[in-house]
Amino acid sequence: MGPDVERLECGIRLAQPALVSLASPKDAGTTYEIDPLSDSRWESFVQNHPRGSVFHSTGWLRALRNVYGYRPVAITTCPPAAPLSNSIVFCEITSWLTGRRFVSLPFSDHCDPLSDNLDEVDALLSCARKWVHGKSQSYVEIRPRSWEPNAHCAFRPAVTYYFHRLDLRASMPELIRRFHKDCVQRKIRRAEREKLNYQEGISEELLQSFYKLLVMTRRRQYLPPQPLSWFRGLIAAFGHSLKIRVAYKNQLPVASILTLSHKRSVVYKYGCSDAGFNSLGGMALLFWKTIQEAKDQGFEELDLGRSDIDNLGLIAFKEHWGARGSPITYWTCPHAPSSLPSWWKKYLVPRLISSAPDLALKAIGNIAYKHVG
């Protein structure tokens, strides 16, 4: 979920994704299934692979397993005694509501196959396709950021988003120069004039402030909030690599974001606000503090995650910070089932969400998200 911003018409600059060029040897070998949470090779493999992300990490996989009960499984062509050099990681979702499937990975904005070799990836995807029949799954889904499957792999596009990243390697004056003067720089100055109080950490107080704002924001978006247990699970899995950042007006929380740090990236994952105070610049203050801290600590990228292609306000918000956008497509095999009918999403769901009390809304989230994945 992104920051709570209005949908507005804007000029959108989107670069084409930098797709990976893969080598193609004659034989990719046999595939093996491993448990990334118990295999001692996994964490160092993710750390050392250039496309290993926070979503491949044992912290993310452990949170998915502990909170939602998703079983992680990775496939590789590397024998058990050999170092890992390639893999695709999935979670198994078993739901009476949405079916059984393997997803790489649930609630993850992106999750690249970790291989530079075309035949290896083909072999891994072939193994994943066999799961559909051999393990009675409905389909397999992959969410690559910098790669897309060959036509003969039988994976088909399911949905396309926009993905944004901010390159932090420029000097701070150059980064500031790229900030939109009205939508970013002016709002940062407004937050300073309003004397908004900024706090960060993983305390229970900050978590409760964040979650209060999350419930407000999800209601405005006609969606239930993620379970509070999910955020507790993330804190337990990531520790101080996770930060909750909150802006307060006097003692009242007005905006909050949750970030994860991994390797050279700070990953913006969740954001929320009290719409009645959006004019105070709380969200701008939070992102400004995040960028300053990331620069000070030597991070090279702020991963701003995905946006729905029709959410022009969110796309504009990210690009006003100087972030670069590109399409990102999720792929399924054989195909994903149809989503809710448009009339349900357009008329019935908004009425149900807008009229439900907070306790009911939280209860819906507690039940629903395990089935979403």
C-alpha positions in Angstrom: 0.0 0.0 0.0 1.4 3.4 -0.9 1.0 6.8 0.7 -2.6 8.1 0.8 -2.6 10.6 -2.1 -5.3 11.9 -4.4 -5.7 10.5 -7.9 -4.8 13.2 -10.3 -3.8 13.6 -13.9 -0.1 14.0 -14.4 2.7 13.6 -16.8 4.2 10.1 -16.1 7.7 9.2 -17.3 8.2 5.5 -17.4 11.4 3.9 -18.5 11.2 0.4 -20.1 12.3 -2.2 -17.6 16.0 -3.2 -17.8 15.4 -6.9 -18.6 18.2 -9.3 -17.8 20.2 -11.0 -20.6 20.6 -14.6 -19.7 23.2 -17.0 -20.9 22.1 -20.3 -22.4 24.1 -23.5 -21.9 23.2 -26.8 -23.3 22.1 -28.6 -20.0 20.5 -27.0 -17.0 20.5 -30.3 -15.0 18.1 -31.9 -12.5 16.0 -29.7 -10.2 15.9 -30.0 -6.4 13.4 -28.6 -3.8 14.8 -27.0 -0.7 13.5 -25.3 2.4 15.1 -21.8 2.4 14.4 -21.4 6.1 16.4 -24.5 7.1 19.0 -24.6 4.3 22.2 -23.0 5.5 23.1 -21.9 2.0 20.1 -19.7 1.4 20.8 -16.4 3.3 24.3 -16.0 2.0 23.1 -16.9 -1.5 20.5 -14.1 -1.4 23.0 -11.7 0.1 25.5 -12.3 -2.7 23.2 -12.5 -5.7 22.9 -9.2 -7.4 19.1 -9.5 -7.7 18.5 -10.9 -4.2 16.0 -8.7 -2.5 14.3 -8.2 0.8 11.5 -10.4 -0.4 13.9 -13.3 -0.9 15.3 -13.0 2.6 14.7 -15.4 5.4 13.2 -12.6 7.4 10.4 -12.0 4.9 9.9 -15.8 4.4 9.7 -16.4 8.1 7.1 -13.7 8.6 5.0 -15.2 5.8 5.2 -18.6 7.4 4.7 -17.6 11.0 1.8 -15.2 10.4 -0.1 -16.7 7.4 1.1 -20.3 7.5 2.5 -20.2 4.0 5.1 -22.9 3.4 8.2 -21.6 1.6 9.9 -23.8 -0.9 12.7 -23.0 -3.3 13.7 -25.0 -6.4 17.3 -25.1 -7.8 19.5 -27.1 -10.2 22.2 -27.2 -7.5 22.7 -30.5 -5.6 22.4 -30.5 -1.8 26.2 -30.6 -1.3 27.0 -27.8 -3.8 26.9 -24.1 -3.3 23.7 -22.4 -4.5 24.0 -20.5 -7.8 20.4 -20.4 -8.9 16.8 -20.6 -7.5 13.2 -19.5 -7.7 11.4 -19.3 -4.3 7.7 -19.8 -3.8 5.2 -20.0 -1.0 2.4 -22.6 -1.1 -1.0 -21.0 -0.4 -3.8 -23.4 0.4 -7.2 -21.6 0.6 -10.7 -22.9 0.5 -11.7 -19.5 -0.8 -9.2 -18.6 -3.4 -7.7 -22.0 -4.2 -4.3 -23.7 -4.0 -1.4 -22.2 -5.7 2.3 -21.4 -5.6 3.2 -17.7 -5.6 6.6 -16.1 -5.8 6.0 -14.4 -3.4 2.9 -13.5 -1.5 2.5 -9.8 -0.5 5.8 -9.1 -2.3 6.1 -6.2 -4.8 8.6 -8.2 -6.9 10.6 -11.4 -6.7 13.1 -12.2 -9.5 14.4 -15.6 -10.4 17.9 -15.8 -9.0 19.8 -17.0 -12.0 21.7 -15.5 -14.9 21.2 -18.6 -17.0 18.3 -19.0 -19.4 18.3 -22.8 -19.4 18.4 -22.9 -15.6 15.4 -20.6 -15.4 13.5 -22.7 -18.0 14.2 -25.8 -16.0 13.0 -24.2 -12.8 9.8 -22.9 -14.4 9.2 -26.3 -15.9 9.4 -27.8 -12.5 7.0 -25.2 -11.2 4.5 -26.0 -14.0 4.6 -29.7 -13.0 3.5 -28.7 -9.5 0.2 -27.5 -10.9 -0.7 -31.1 -11.8 1.4 -33.2 -9.4 0.4 -31.2 -6.3 -3.1 -30.3 -7.3 -2.4 -26.6 -7.5 -4.6 -24.2 -9.5 -1.7 -22.2 -10.9 1.8 -20.9 -10.3 2.5 -17.1 -10.2 5.8 -15.3 -10.6 6.6 -11.6 -10.0 9.9 -10.8 -11.7 11.2 -7.2 -11.7 14.0 -7.4 -14.3 13.2 -10.5 -16.3 10.3 -12.0 -18.2 9.7 -15.7 -19.3 10.1 -17.0 -22.8 6.9 -17.7 -24.7 7.6 -21.5 -24.7 7.5 -21.5 -20.9 3.6 -21.3 -21.0 3.5 -18.4 -18.5 1.1 -15.6 -19.5 0.8 -12.0 -18.3 -1.7 -11.7 -15.4 -1.5 -8.1 -14.3 0.9 -5.1 -14.8 1.9 -2.4 -12.3 4.3 0.4 -12.2 7.5 0.0 -10.1 9.5 3.0 -8.9 13.0 3.3 -7.4 14.9 6.4 -6.4 18.7 6.3 -7.0 20.4 7.6 -3.9 23.9 7.6 -5.3 23.6 11.3 -6.4 24.8 14.0 -4.1 22.2 15.4 -1.7 22.1 18.8 -3.4 21.4 17.0 -6.7 18.6 14.8 -5.1 17.0 17.9 -3.6 17.2 19.7 -7.0 15.1 16.8 -8.5 12.3 17.2 -5.9 9.2 18.8 -7.2 9.3 22.4 -5.9 5.6 22.6 -5.1 4.6 19.0 -4.3 7.8 18.1 -2.3 10.0 21.0 -1.3 7.1 23.2 -0.3 5.5 20.5 1.8 8.7 19.7 3.6 9.0 23.4 4.6 5.3 23.3 5.6 6.0 20.4 7.9 8.9 22.2 9.5 6.7 25.4 10.0 4.0 23.2 11.6 6.7 21.8 14.0 5.6 18.3 13.3 7.3 15.8 15.7 9.1 13.0 14.0 9.7 9.6 15.7 11.1 6.3 14.4 11.7 2.8 15.8 9.8 -0.4 16.5 8.2 0.3 19.8 4.7 -0.8 20.7 3.6 2.9 20.8 4.8 3.6 17.3 3.2 0.4 16.0 -0.2 1.4 17.5 0.1 4.9 16.0 0.9 3.4 12.6 -1.9 0.9 12.8 -4.5 3.4 13.8 -3.6 5.4 10.7 -3.5 2.3 8.6 -7.1 1.4 9.5 -8.2 5.0 8.5 -6.4 4.8 5.2 -7.6 1.4 4.2 -11.1 2.4 4.9 -10.8 5.3 2.5 -9.4 2.9 -0.1 -12.4 0.5 0.5 -10.1 -2.2 1.8 -9.7 -4.0 5.1 -6.4 -3.4 7.0 -3.8 -6.1 7.1 -3.8 -8.0 10.5 -1.9 -6.3 13.3 -0.2 -9.8 13.7 1.4 -9.3 10.3 3.3 -6.2 11.4 4.3 -7.8 14.7 5.6 -10.8 12.6 7.6 -8.4 10.4 9.1 -6.7 13.5 10.0 -10.1 15.0 11.6 -11.2 11.7 13.5 -8.0 10.8 14.3 -6.4 14.2 16.0 -3.0 13.7 16.2 -3.5 9.9 12.5 -2.5 10.0 11.5 1.1 11.0 8.1 2.6 11.7 8.3 6.3 11.1 5.5 8.5 12.5 4.8 12.3 12.2 2.8 13.8 15.0 1.0 17.1 15.3 1.3 17.8 19.0 0.5 14.3 20.4 -1.7 13.2 17.5 -0.3 10.8 14.8 -0.9 12.3 11.3 1.2 10.2 9.0 3.3 7.0 9.1 5.4 4.8 6.9 7.0 1.4 7.4 10.4 0.7 5.7 12.7 -2.3 5.5 16.4 -2.2 4.9 18.2 -4.9 3.0 21.7 -4.9 1.4 22.0 -1.6 -0.5 18.3 -0.8 -0.5 15.7 0.8 1.8 12.3 -0.5 0.9 9.2 1.5 1.4 6.4 -1.0 2.1 3.4 0.6 3.8 2.2 4.2 4.3 -0.9 5.7 5.9 -2.2 9.0 7.1 -5.1 11.0 8.7 -6.6 12.7 5.7 -7.7 15.7 7.8 -4.0 16.6 8.3 -2.6 15.8 4.9 -2.0 19.5 4.2 0.5 19.7 7.0 3.2 17.8 5.0 3.5 14.8 7.3 4.1 12.3 4.5 6.7 14.6 2.8 8.5 14.9 6.2 8.6 11.1 6.6 10.1 10.5 3.1 12.6 13.3 3.6 13.8 11.9 6.8 14.0 8.4 5.2 16.1 9.7 2.3 18.4 11.7 4.6 19.0 8.7 6.9 19.5 6.3 3.9 22.1 8.6 2.4 23.9 8.9 5.8 24.1 5.1 6.1 25.3 4.5 2.6 22.2 3.0 1.0 22.1 3.3 -2.8 18.4 2.9 -3.5 15.0 3.7 -2.1 12.7 1.0 -3.4 9.2 2.7 -3.6 7.4 -0.5 -4.6 4.5 -1.0 -7.1 1.6 1.2 -8.0 -1.7 0.2 -9.7 -1.5 1.5 -13.3 -4.6 3.6 -12.9 -3.5 5.2 -9.6 -2.0 8.3 -11.2 -1.9 10.2 -7.9 0.4 7.6 -6.3 2.6 7.4 -9.5 2.9 11.2 -9.5 3.7 11.2 -5.8 6.7 8.9 -6.3 7.9 10.7 -9.4 7.8 14.1 -7.6 10.7 12.7 -5.5 12.7 12.0 -8.7 12.0 8.3 -8.7 12.2 6.4 -12.0 9.3 4.2 -13.0 9.0 1.2 -15.2 6.2 -1.5 -15.9 6.4 -4.7 -13.9 4.3 -7.6 -14.9 3.2 -10.7 -12.9 2.9 -14.0 -14.8 0.8 -17.1 -14.2 0.7 -20.6 -15.5 -1.7 -21.9 -16.7 -3.8 -18.8 -15.7 -5.2 -17.1 -12.6 -8.9 -17.4 -11.8 -11.0 -14.3 -12.5 -11.1 -11.6 -9.9 -14.3 -10.3 -8.2 -16.9 -9.0 -10.7 -16.5 -5.3 -11.4 -20.0 -4.5 -10.0 -19.0 -6.2 -6.7 -15.8 -4.2 -6.4 -17.4 -0.9 -7.6 -20.7 -0.9 -5.6 -20.9 -3.6 -2.9 -17.4 -3.7 -1.4 -17.3 0.1 -0.9 -20.6 0.1 0.9 -19.6 -2.8 3.1 -16.2 -1.3 4.0 -17.4 2.3 4.5 -20.2 1.2 6.9 -18.3 -1.4 8.9 -17.0 -0.3 12.4 -13.3 -0.5 13.0 -13.6 -3.8 14.9 -15.4 -5.4 12.0 -13.0 -4.0 9.5 -10.1 -5.5 11.4 -11.9 -8.8 11.7 -12.4 -8.9 7.9 -8.7 -8.3 7.4 -7.7 -11.0 9.9 -9.8 -13.5 7.9 -9.2 -12.3 4.4 -5.5 -11.7 3.9 -4.5 -15.3 4.5 -6.6 -16.1 1.4 -5.2 -13.3 -0.7 -1.4 -14.0 -0.9 
